[in-house]
Amino acid sequence: MVLASGVDVKTLSGILGHTRAAFMLDTYTHTTNDMQRRAPEVAGDFLTDIFGEEMSPWEERAKAARAQSV
């Protein structure tokens, strides 16, 4: 929940006393259904920011696929 609230992995790992952030991630983190549903949207937004309008056809296919899966 702390990671989802915006605290970065390295900082949280240090607070918990772990020398490696990877250990903390492997031990304490998991994905939720909400995270899995939101990931394609976040990735799509990121790619649109980079590539701009070139992503429009891809976004439309992704939206259609999400609508079918709901």
Contacts in CASP RR format, 6 or more apart in sequence:
PFRMAT RR
TARGET T0000
AUTHOR 0000-0000-0000
METHOD contacts of the structure
MODEL  1
MVLASGVDVKTLSGILGHTRAAFMLDTYTHTTNDMQRRAPEVAGDFLTDI
FGEEMSPWEERAKAARAQSV
2 12 0 8 1.000
3 9 0 8 1.000
3 12 0 8 1.000
3 29 0 8 1.000
4 35 0 8 1.000
9 21 0 8 1.000
9 24 0 8 1.000
9 25 0 8 1.000
10 21 0 8 1.000
12 24 0 8 1.000
13 20 0 8 1.000
13 21 0 8 1.000
13 23 0 8 1.000
13 24 0 8 1.000
16 24 0 8 1.000
18 24 0 8 1.000
40 62 0 8 1.000
40 66 0 8 1.000
44 55 0 8 1.000
44 58 0 8 1.000
44 59 0 8 1.000
44 62 0 8 1.000
47 55 0 8 1.000
47 58 0 8 1.000
48 55 0 8 1.000
48 59 0 8 1.000
END
